[in-house]
Amino acid sequence: MPSLHDATPRLRVRGLKKAFGGHKVLDGIDLDVAAGSSVVLAGDNGSGKTTLLRCIAGLVAASGECWIDGRPLDRRPSSRRALSYLPQTPGLPGWATGSELLELFGRLRGRRQPLVELPEGFLPRLDQPVAELSGGQRQRIAIAIALLGEPRLLLLDEPTANLDASGFDALGGVLRRATDRGVSVVIATPSPVELGGTADRTARISGGRIVPPIGPAEGSADCEHGHEPEGPSSPRQATG
């Protein structure tokens, strides 16, 4: 087990394995994420990105080990409060208003305000039932819910799904403010370039494993390619 006196990463994953019906989805995942850093977890649809996040979050049983700040992640409430997980398709009840959901989850997480300030206009009208909101507006509320409490680790599964350009830009600023406060962020996406300006590193997953090397975030100033890729840079829609 890692020592707290070493350069302990915020998140450490070792030998994580998961199979469904005999099909190996994760086949020995090793991943370290430092405190206050952000990693884009890139891979094709079906590569295991979502399964990895769900295993770390404790929503799916798997073999292997996960630590946060040198302590094993388990099902204890004190352990789970250290992280926050945003699923790819948040199941927000349509009958509830945004304010009701933020109040409810704020009570559950012991803090009714997001851990970082959200840009003005980021949230839609909070007195409307969720069923009356667009997909992008629902996603903004889900992001705000994920930021409640005092998580040290954010696990975000395709957080840009359905966001328009302004929401996409605002999310980048929110995540940078979170890492400035020492929060670590892992973002799963099939399109790593779109988040290159936000993340520090890109880790690619293929064949159930992290493919070395883990390099600078694609699209960032430190990317070894040294240039922005051709093609549109607007946020994509969720691809499932």
N, C-alpha and C positions, 0 to 999 in steps of 0.2 A: 504493500500500500504506500502511496506517495507520502513523504514527510512534509509537514507544514513548514518545516525549516528550509526546505529546498525551494527552488523556483517553481512553486506549485502552480499549475495552470488553473484557471477558473473551472474549466470543464476538462475532464480526462476520460476518454472512452478506450477500453482495451478489450480486444477479442470478442466484440459483440456479434452474435450470430442469431439469425431468425429464419425459420422456414415455415411455409404454409403448404400443407398437403404434400410434403416431400420436396417442394420447390424451394431452394435456397434463395432467399431475398437478400439477406446480409450474411457475409461469409468471412467474419473476422475483421470487423471495422476497428481501426485505431485512429483516434483523433484527439488533439489537444487544442484548446482555445484559451488564450491568455485573458486575464482580467482586462476589461476595457478595450477589447479588440472585437472585430467583426469578421465573420467568415461566410462567404457564399458557398453553399453546398450545391454544386451543379451536377446535372445528369439528365439523361433522357427520361421521358415519362415511363414509369415502371422500373426505374433503376434502383429504387429503394430509398429515395430521399425522405419521403413521408414516413415510411416505416422506421427509419433511423430516428427521426424526431420523436415519433410516438413511443419508441422504446426508451429513449432518454427521459421523456416525460413520465414514464411509468404507466402508460396507457396500454402497452403491449408487452407481454412477458417475453423475455429473451435470455439467452445465455451470454455470459461476458460480464464486464464490470463497468460501472460509470461512477465517477466521483465529481463532486463540486467543492472547490476549495479544499481538496484533500480529504473530504469526508464522503463515504459511500452515499449515493443517491438511493433512497428506498421509499417506502410508502408512508413513512411518518409525516405528519403535517408539517413539522418543522423543516423537514428536508424538502418537501414539495413547495413550500412557500418561497424557497430560494429561486425557483424558476417560474416562468410564465410561457404558456404555449398557445400560439394562434394557429388553429387548423386551417387547412386550405379552403374549406367550406364551413364557416362558422354557422352553427345551428341556432340562430337568434329567434326567439318566439315572436311571431308576427303581431300578436295582440299587445305586446309590451311596448312602451315608449322608450326612446333612447335614455331619457333621464331615469326611468325606472330600472333599466338594466344597469346603468352606471352606479346607481344607488345600491342595487342588490349585490353586484360583484364587488363594489367598494367595501361593503360591510363584510363580505366573505373574506376579503383579502386584507382587511384592517386598515384600509386607506381609501378615501373617497376621491382623491385627485390623482391624475396620472403622475408618474415619477418624474416626468419632464413636462415643461409647458408646451401645450399644443399651439400651433400657429392660429392666429385669429381667422375664423371662418373654416377651420378644418372640419369641425363637426357640423352636421346638418341641424335643422330644428329638432330639438330633443323632446318636444311635446307631441310629436307625431308617432303613431304606431309604426313599428318596423315594417309591417306589411305594405305601408304606403310609400316606402322609401325605395330608391333605385339600388341596384347592386353595389355601385360605388359608395353610396351613402351608408349602406349597411356595413361595408368593409371599413369605412372610417370609424364607425362606432365600435366594431370588433377590435380594431387596432387600439383605440382608446381603452377598451376593457383589458387588453393584454398588458397595457402599461400601468394598470392599477397595482397597488401594493408596493413592495420594495424588492422586486426580483433582482437577483444578481446575474441571471441568465435569461435571455429572451430566445425562444425557439419559434421562428416565423416560417410558416409553410406558404409560399407564394403570396406574400403580403400585398403585392402590387396588383393582384387580380381585380379587374373591374375599375381600378382607379384611373381617373383622367389625368391629364398632364399636371394640373395644379396639385392634385392629391399625391401624385408620384413625387414631385419635387418636395412637397411638405414632408412626406414620409422620410425622405433622405435626410432632411434637417433634423427631424425628430430622432432618428437613429443615431446621428452623429452626436447630438446632445446627450443621448443615453450613454454612449461609449465614453464621452468626456467625463461622465460621472462614475465611470468604472464598471458599468454594466457590460457584459459580454453578449454578443448577438450572433446567432446562427440562422442564416436565411436560406431556405431551400427554393431553388428556381431552375427551370430548364433553360433560362436565358440569362447567363451570368453577366453579360456585358452591360445590361441595363442598370445593374446595381454596382458597377465597378467604381463609381465615384463615391459610393457610400462605404463599401467594405474594404478591409485591409488585405484579405487573402481569398483565394479561390481554391476549394478542394473539390475535385471531381470524383464522382462515385460511378463505378462501372463493374459489372460482374459481381456485385455484392461487396466490393472493396473500395477503399480510397486509393485512387491512382496517383502515385508520386510523379513529380514533386508537387507539394502544395505551394503555389506561387502567389505573386501579387495579384490582386483582384483585377480581372479583365476589364479594360476600359479605364483603369486608374492611371495616374501619372507614372506609377512605378511599373506598370505592365511591361514585360520584356519586349512586347511587339512595338511599343513606342508610338502607336498611332491608334486612332479610333477606327473601328471597323466601319465598312460602308453599310448603308441601309438605314431605314428609319429608326429613330431612337425613342419613339413614343411608346408608352407602356402597352404591353400586350394584354390580351384577354386571357382568362384562365383556359388551360387546355386539358384539364382533367388529370 
